[in-house]
Amino acid sequence: MENSPFRKGTLNYLIRSLAAVFIQGTKKNRAAFLIGLAVTILLTVLMFLKLSPLESLEEKLYDYRFKIRGAVKQPDNIVIAAIDEKSIERLGRWPWDRDKIAALVKRLTEAGAELIVFDVIFSEREKNDILLGEAIRNAGNVILPVVFDFEREAKISENELLVGAAFSSVTNPEMFNKYNPIMSKGTLIPVPELIKEAMTIGHINMFPDGDGTLRWESLVIEHGGYLYPSITLQAAAVYLGIPPEKVVLKATEGIHVGKRYIPTDRWGRALINYYGSNQTFKYIPISDIIEGKIGSNILEGKIVLIGASAIGIYDLRVTPFSPAMPGVEKHASVIASILENKFIKTVPFFVNLLVLILSGILLSFLIPRYKALGASAAAGLSLLFILAAGYVLFAQKGLWLNITYASLNTIIIFISVTAYSYAVEEKRAKKMKAMFSSYVTERVVNELIKNPEMAKLGGARREITVLFSDVRGFTSFSEKHSPEEVVTILNEYLGEMTDIVFKWEGTLDKFIGDAILAFWNAPMPQENHAELAVKCALNMVTRLKELQAKWEAEGKPSLDCGIGVNTGEVIVGNIGAEGKKMDYTVIGDHVNLGSRVESLTRKYNVHILMTEFTLHKIKDSIEIGSLWRAEVTGLEKVVVKGKEQPVSIYEVKGLEQGAESRFTEVTEDKV
């Protein structure tokens, strides 16, 4: 598999994709990818550190997998003889006299119980111990519990009573010496009169996690140089007919029980596969058993676990399913999982790490390429996939995949990259607004902010219609009037003309003294750019006549202008000294041609001249009448500076209300 074509192809694709981020991606995408990569590295470090808050979060998510999965069908060969409220009411306050326990053992034996497992330690001598011992001996199938103490040293006599239940087979002693199972010092055991008569013993120590939840079963504890099984492991082995020598520990990995293999951690602990919440297994009140109120074959061939379910006895445990599960039912789930070979095991650390890294890299690669909705969808789907994978592996394969780090990685990458993108967009929007607000209308600015690719600030070749407007005789005008008058009149004129340019969706390039340069079809595409420019020119002349009448009525000096319009391919973009002064402008031969044509308006004594290139764009509009009340008259072909071929020029003027547009072509031989 190491050199399989699939693996090589996947690796090559991943490398090519990552390389594309840096070679072909935008600066923003590269920065966003690096942010995602940094977050992934941070979470990777945290995974190695195993910080308690994150580990606790993963444990809670693990618990939810049980709740979502729900209860599973339990084997019918495990029954719980319960010390419940009903039994306490009928048999008296707990603890009961040993003669009642002896009666229980006798009844279970008569009912054909295959194995009797106590979850009750008879550590104090009582008057009827001999009677109970006889019942245990006669049954021949009773397993008694012990509790290992981690502070008090055990007596030699106590250890001697336990040795027969130990198993000592270890397949990898070198690992065993390096990673010992949990080790105890002392013991709490049943009185000798009982433990000597028992078939065997097993420990019932429980070690909840830091949050108090019981998720692990300590299948083996080392004591006095011997390995002792839990009562659950012992019961399962006995029921399956597996002798102690066939119960073999593979240190840090698992325990062989005959042909079964139970995965464990380095301390000999196995994850508990809870079959459900309280009462998942069959409960029978002990009072009903002693009083003979159960069916004749209900216990035949069964493992009978004897333990407390009554709340007042305080043998309740916090589990993923329940905040108060009787400890005896936990035993039932562990035994059932061994019998049915249904275990939960953690996936290897490197798999968790791989999921974290791959999901982080993939998300860092995808999110910058989408807008807010797409990025949210990518992050949401990634998170959903991680959570779903964690649940499916758990429910279907019994695997605990750590989903906390990959999920947090997904969330943090999304938030970080989104915040970065938002900051970049805000900065870009402000830059765009500052750049274009003096060129175009606010509506166009907002449209450019939404679709920045329209602007192509880096420069592009594009067909543009340019409009040059210049005040005639401005030099002599300025010489004859005071600076205040010149500035007042000029500002009013330029202000009115600017409003008209914006009205017809033009881009105001610049004021060149008293001249105006405007253009259409950039930064936003405009299919009818030539028509808009001509309409703007007509509107400018109309408004100028109104201003002239106004100035005359006010006794102010008057201005006149000429306008040249041309269409052609130019270079448009943000041009200037980087970091000092930049202008969004147009350059090229057709821009110069527009300026030359404007200068010819004085010679022909007209207000508006346009070239054949603009006419070509609006001819259909003239013929169908969409270019309202315009008369286009061909004048002649002219040879302008910088052009070898003559260019046809046309006068454009507005007509009275109700008049139809007219067009006259240039005489071919008139140059």
N, C-alpha and C positions, 0 to 999 in steps of 0.2 A: 504493500500500500504506500510505502514511503516515496517510491518513485513513480506512482501511478500517473497516467496522463491527466486524469481528473484533478489530482492534487496540484500537478504542475500548472495546468491551465488556470485553475482558480487562483494560484499564487501569482501567476503572470498577470492575470486580469486585475488583481488587487494592486500590484505594483504599478501597472500602467495607469490605473484610475487615480492613484495617489499622486503619481508624477504629473498627471493632467491638471490636478488642483494647482500645482505651483507653476507649471509651464503655461497653461492656457487660462487658468482661473484669474479672476479679477483680484485686485489688492484686497478688497473687502472679503472675498471668499477665502483667500489664503489666510487672512487674519482670523476669520471665524473658525476655519479649520484648526488653526494653531490653538485657539481658545479651547475648542472641544478636546484637542489632544492633551492640553495641559490639565483639563478637568479629569480626563481619563487617567492620566499619570497620577494625579492626586488620589483618586479613588483606588488605584492599584496599590499605592503606598498604604492607604488606610486598610485595605484588605489584608496586607501582610501584617499590619500592626494589630489587627483584631480588636479594635476599640470596643469597650463594653456597650456604649449606646447603640452602635450599629449592629453588634452581635445580638443584642436584645431585640432590636427591631426585626432582624431576620427570624429570630425565634417566634415572635408574634405572627409574622407572615407564615411561618411553618404551621403554627397552630390553626390559622385560618384555613389552610389546605385541608385539615381534618374536618373542619366544620362544613366546608363546601362539599367535600366528598360525602360526608354523612356516614351513617352506620353501614357496615357490611354484614353479610350473613355469617353468623357465628357457627362453629361446629356444635353439634348436639350432644357431643360426648363430654362436655364440661358443664357441671352444675355447681351452684353455690348454695351451701347450707348456711343460711344467714342468721346471725345473732341480731334479729331485728326487734322493732318495738313490740310486735305481736308476741314474739317468743319471750321477751322480758316480762311482758304483762302476765303471761301464763306460767312461766317457770321461775319468776322471781328476779330480783335485782342482780345485775352482773357485777362481779364474776360469780358463776354458779359453782356449787359443790362439785367435786370431781366425780361423784357417783352419777350425776346427771350427764357429765361428759362421757363417762364409761357407757352409760345407757345409749347415748348417741352413737358411739363407735360400734356397739353391738348391733343396733338397728341398721346402720349402714352396711355392716358385714352381712347381715341377714338379707338385706335388699340387693346384694350382689354388686356393691360398688367395687370397681376395679382398683381404684387408688383413693386413699383418704389423705388429704393434705391440710394440715392445720396452719392457720395464720394467727395462732394464739400461742404465746410462750407461757408454759407452766413452770416458771422459775422459782416459785416459792412452794415449800412443802406443805401438804395438807393431809388430813386424816385418811382420805380415800385414794391416796396416790397408788397404793398397791392394787386396788380394785381397777383403777384406770389403766395401770400398767398391764394387768392381765388382759384387759379388753384389747389393748394395743397389740400385745403378743399374739393373742388368738386371731386377730384380724390379719396380721402378717403383711399388711400393705399400707402402713401408716408412715407418713413423712412428717417429722416435727421441725419447727423452725428454730433457728438460732439468730442472735444479733451480735455482730462484731462491734467491739468497742475500740475507739481510736485513742483513748487516753489511759484507761485502766489496764494494767498488765494482767494477763490471764494466769490462773493457777495451772500447775502441771497436770493435775487431775482432770481439769476441764479439757485441756488439749487432748489428753488420752481418749476421752469420750468422743472426740470429733474425728480423729484420724481416719477411721474407717470410711467416712463419707468423702474423703478428699480424692482428687485425681491429680496425677503428677506428670502426665504426658505433655511435653512441649516440643514442637517440631523445629523451632528455631531458637535454641537456648541463648545464642549470642544476642538476639534482639530482646529476649526475655530479661537478660541481665541488664540491658541498657534501658528498657522501658518496662518496669515492673507494673503489674496491676495494682489496684488499691491495696494497701497493706494495713492490717489492724494489729493492735496490741492485745486487747482483751476480748472477752466474750460474755454474753448473757445467754445461758443455755437452760433447757428444761432440767428438772431435777433428775438425778441419776436413775431413780426408779422408773422413769418414763423414757428417757433417751436411750437407755440400754435395750428397751423392748421395741423401739421403733425400727422400721425397716431401714431408714436412712434419715439424714437431716439435710437442710439447705438454709442458707441465710435469707433473711427478709429485709436487709438494709436497703434503704431508699435514699437517693441523693438528688433532691430537686435542684433545678438551675437557680441562678441568682434571683429570678423573679418569683421563685416558689413553685414553679410548674414542674411536674415530674415528666420528663421526656425520655430519660435513659434508664435502662435496667442494667445494674452492675451484675453481669452474669458470673463473674469470678472475683473473689477476694483472696489475697494471700495472707495467711496467718500461720506463724510458727514454722515457716518453710514449706507449707503445703498450700495447694490451691483448692478452694472450696467453692462449689457452685451455688448459685442462687436457688431458692426453693423451686422456682419456676423451671430452671434448666434441669434440676434434679428430677422433678416430677415428669417432665417431658421425656427425659432419657429413660426413666423407669417404665413409663407407660409404653414407650416404643421398644422396650426390651434391649436397650443399649447398655452394656456393662461399663463400669467406670473407666476401664482401660481404653475404651473406644471413644471416650470424650477427650479430645485432644485440642490443646490451645496452640494457635499460631500467633505468637505475640505480636501485638499492634495491628493485627489484621482480622482475626476471627477465631471461631471455635468450631471444630468438627464434632458433630454428634452422629456417629455412624456415617451414613452417606450424606447427611444434611450438613450444610455449612452456614453458620450464623455470622454475618459481618459485624465486627466490633471496632471500636477506636483503640488507641494505644493503651487505655486503662482497662480494657476488657469490658467496655460498656456497649450495649446494643440499643439502638433506637426502639422505643416501644411502639408497636403497630396497634394502636387502640382500635378495637372493633366497633366502638360506639360510645355513647354516653351511659349514664347509670341505667341499670336494668337491661342492658343489651343481652347479657347471658341470663340463663334461667335461674331464678332465685326460689328457694324453698325454705320457709321458716323452720328453724330447728324444732320448734314446739310441735309442728305437724309431723316431723320425722319421728320424734320420740313417742308421740301419742299414736303413731301408726295410721295417720290420716292421708298417706300418699299411696299412689297406685303400686301394685306389686312389682312392676318392671320398670318404673320410672328412673331408678338409679342403677339398674343392671348394666355392668360394663362401663360405667362412667367414672370420670375423675371428679371427685367431690371435694371442693374447696370449702373449708370451714373458717368463716371470718365474720367480722362485725360490719353491719350496715346501719345500725342504729346511730343516730346523730349524737346521742349522749355518751357514746363510748369513745368518740374522738379519733376514729381511725379513718379519717376522710382526707383525700389528697386532691390537690389542684392539678388538673390535667388539661390538655388542649380542648377536650370536649366539655369538661365540667369543672366548676370551682370546688366541688365537694363530691368526689367519687370515692366509694369505699376502696381501701387498699386491696382487698381481696379480689375486686373486679379487675384491677390492674394486673394481678397475678393471672387471672383468667385470660386476658388478652395476650400476655407474653407466652403462656403455655400454648394457646391456640395458634399463634403465629409460628411457633416451632413445629407443632404437629402438622400444620398445613404448609410449612415452608414459605411463609409470606413475611418477608422482612423488609424493613426500610433501611436504606444505606445512603450515606452521603456520597455525592459524586466527588471524584478526585479534585484536589485543590486547583490543579492546572486547568481543569475544565471550567470551573467557576471563573478563573482568571481569564481564560480565553473568551468566554461569553462577555465578560466586562470589556475587554480590549476591543474585540471585533465590533460589538454593538456601539461602543464609543466612537471608533473610527468611522463606521458606516454612517452614524448619525451626524458626526462632524462634517462628513462629506456631503450629506444630503441637505441638511437644514439651510445652509447659506444659499442653496440654489433655488429655493422657493420663497414666495412671499409669505405673509403672516399665516394665511389659511393653509397653504401647502406645508409650511414648516410645522404648524400645529398638528396637521394630519400625520406627517412623518414621525414626529415625536410621539404622538398618541398611539400610532400603530406599532411603533417600536416598543413602547411601554406595554401595550396590550400583548404583544408577542412574547415578551419576557415573562410576564405574569402567567400567560396561558401555558407557555413551555414549562414553567415551574410547577403548575398544577397538573398538567397532563403527565409529566414524568413522575410526579408523586402518586397520582391516582392509578395510573396504568402500569408503571414500572417499579414503583416503590423506591424512587430516587429523590433525594433531597438536594435540589439545585438551589444554590444561594442566589436569590433574586434581588436582594437588597442593594448590593453595590451596583449592579447593572441598571436597576430601576432608578436609583439616586443619580447615577451617572447620566441617564437619559434626561431626567428632570432638570438637573443642574446645567447640562449642556444646552438644553432648549432655552432655559431662562437666561443663561450667560450670553449665548449667541444672539438670542432675540434682543436682549438689552443692548448688546454691542451694535447689532444691526439698526436698532431704533436710534441709538446715538449717532451712528453714521448717517442714517437717513435724515435725522434732524439737522445735522451739520450740512449735509448736501442740500436739504431743502432751503436752509438759510442762505447758503452760497448761491443756489439757483435763484432765490428771490432777490438777493442783492444784485445778482448779475443781470437778470432780465426785467426787473420791475420798471426800469427806466426805458426799456426797449419795447415791451409789449404790454397788453392789458393784464389786469389781475387774473382774469379767467384763464388766459393762456399760461401765465406763470403757474397757476394751480394745476393746470393740465400737465405742464412739464414736470412739476414735482411728482405727480402720480406716474408719469411715463418718461423718466429721464433719458431713456434711450433715444427719444425723439430728437433731443438736442444735438447729440453727437459732438460734444464740446471739443473733442480732440481734433476736429477738422474733417470735412468730407466734401466730395464733389456733388453738386446738386443743381438742378435747373431752378433758377431763381428769376423773379421779375423785380427789377430795381426801379425806383422812382427817385429822380433828382429834381429838386425844386430850388430855384435861386431867385433872390430879389434883384430886379433889374435896376441898374443905376444906383446901387447902394452906396458906392464910394462918394458920388456927388451929393447924394441925399444926406449922408452923414456929415459932409463938409458944410452943408447949408443950414444944419439944425444943431441945436445944443445937444450935448451928450445925454442929458436927461430925456429930451424928446425922442432921440434915436432909440435909447434903451426901452422907453415906455412903449413906443409904437412897435418896435421889433419884438418885444416880449409878448405883446398882445397877438401879433401876427403868428409868431411861432407857436404860442399856446393853442390858438385856434386850429392851426394846421396839424399840430400833434394830435389833438382830439380827433380830427378827421382820419388820420392814419390809423389810430387805435380803433375807431369806429369800423373801418374796413379791414380790421384784423391784420394790419401790417406790423412789421417789426421796425421800430425806429432805431436806425443804426447810430446816427450822430448828427449833431449840428456842426456844420463847417462854416463858422461865422454866421452869415445870414442864410446859408444854404441848408437844405434838409436832404439827408439820404435815408430812404426807407426801402425795405424789400419784403417780398412775400415768398412763401413756401419754405420758410425756416424761421425759428427752430421746429415748428410743427408743420407737417406736410399739409399742403392746401392744393387740392386738385385744380381749382379754378383761380390760381394765383394771379394769372395775367388779367383776368376779368376784374378781380378785386382791386388790382393796382390802377387800372384805367378808371374804374368807378371812383376810386379815391381821388384821382387827378381831377376828374370832372367836378367832384364835390368841393375840392380845394379852390378851384376857379370860381365856382358859384359863391362860396363863402367869402372869397376875397372881394368880389364885387359888392357884397353886402357890407363888408368892412370899409371899403372905399367910400360908399355912400355915408356910412356912419361917421367916418373921419372928416369927410367934407362938411357934414352937418355940424360937427363939433369944432370946425375950424382948425383941424389938425392936418399935418402933412400926410400924404397918402403914399402907399407902396404898390408896386406891381411885380409880377413874377412870371417866370417861365418854368415849364415842367417837361422833363424828358423821361420816357418810359422805354425800357428794353428788357428782353427776356433771353436767357441763355445759361449755359453751364458755368458755374463759378465755384470757387472754394469758399466754404462757409465754416466758421468755427471760432473758438476763443483764441484770439491772437494778441500778442503783446509780450511784455517782459514778465516771466514767471515770478510770482511772489511780489511784484511791484505794481504793475498796472496791466490789466488784461481787458480787451474789448471783444464782445461778440460781434463779428463783422463779416463782410464779404469782400473778396478780392478776385481780380481776374479781368480778362479782356472785355467781357460783356458789362462789367461794372463801369469800366472806362468808356465804353461805347454809350452807355446811358448818360454819362456826364457830357460827352461830346454832343449828343443829340439835344440835350437841354440847352447847350450854348447856341445851337442853331435857331432856337425860338426867336432870338432877337433879329436874326437875318430875315426870317420869314414873317416876322411880326405876328406870331401866334402865341397862344398861351401853352398849348400842349402839343408835343410831338412824340410819336412812338415809332419804333422800327418794325420792319417786316417780320421780325422774329416774334414780336408781341402780337402783331396782327394775325399771324398764323395760329396763335393760341385762342384768339377771341373771334375769329371770323364767323364761326358757327353761331356764336352768341349774338352777333350783329344780325345775321340772316334770320334767326328765329325770334329776334326781338327781345332777348333777355337782357341785352345791354341797352337799357332804356334811354330813349331820347338822345342818341349820340349820332353825330355825323362824322364819318371817317373819310377824309379826302386825301388821296395819294398826291404827293407834291412832286418829288423827283428822286432819282437815285443820287446818293452823295458818296464821295470818297472821303472818309474821315481819317484822322491821324491814327496810324497804327494798323490800318486795314488796307489790304491790297484790292479786294473786291468791293465794288460800290454797294451801298446798302440803301434799300428803299425806305423813305420816311413818310409818315402820314400825320396830317393834322387831325386832332380829335377835338370836337367842341360840342357842347350841350345844345339841345334844341328846346323850343318852347313846349309847354304842357300840351299833350295830345299829339305831338308830331311823331312820325315814325322814323326809326333809325335809317340812315342812308350811308352808302359806301361807294367810293370812287377809287378805282385802281390807278397806280402810277403809270404814266406813259412809258413804254418800254425803252424808247430811245432818249428819254429825257434824263441826262446825267449832269 
